[in-house]
């Protein structure tokens, strides 16, 4: 009885701490602005977004609120879910930390058939997740993967470089018409709304996920991103997601992005294609290695 009571108290304390931290993060931007913190700006007066940025948290596992679990890929055990056989040897390294979620309203508004496909994706995660095979991550997933990214900005252009898979994208600031072909990273067209950089991304293929939990979309995906510099070292990021094939309505995610502050901060080389050559092409060796 005493052990059960302690468990309940511990759970309540953890929830209260999480609430306090969440409220603290939500008031930070207004506090910084009210305190008169000067934002870095370019010669044309636009906020200076140059630098290396990174998201913190567990959105790359699952953008919805989720509890910790033993694996991304589960099977039913005698007393509850257990790691599936292909990921069993990963142990705690393959476990999923809990997360408060970044989806406004808590749940993604999937259509019934699309929700069924997400559940199938989860059951076959190790086979289907494009991250595992080093495919380009798409938008918005590239923003909150556990890798930094860099923004290069001047008065005439803006360019994003991502550490994962060496992904990049240009942001056009004029209407270039519809994308000529569907692609992993889409076509980005930007504009400024006051101090917020707004990027409309279209022209996606249907091969990327939003996270490791099977959250998928069609090639009708449209993402409208908003980057707002709230302090010299903090960007508030929002993305509105629309896909009439997969979702019942548009929905939004939001999170803070933090500047990497190390003196020698830089993007490292993570061109992971060579890391997965054996996974993808190993069976075509003249003498395939044991798997």
Secondary structure, DSSP 8 states (H G I E B T S, - for coil): -HHHHHHHHHHHHHHHHHHHHHHHHHHHHHHHHHTT----B-TTS-B---EEEEE-SSTTT-SS-B--BS-SSEEEETTEEEE-GGGGGGGGGG-B--B---BTTSS--B-HHHHHHHHHHHHTHHHH-TTTTT----TTHHHHSSS-EEEEE-SS-EEEEESBTT-EEEEESS---S-SS-BSS-EEEEEEETTEEEEEEE-B-S---SSTT-----TT-EEEEEEEEEETTEEEEEEEEE-TTTBSS-EEEEEEEEE---TT-----B-GGGGGHHHHHGGGSTT----
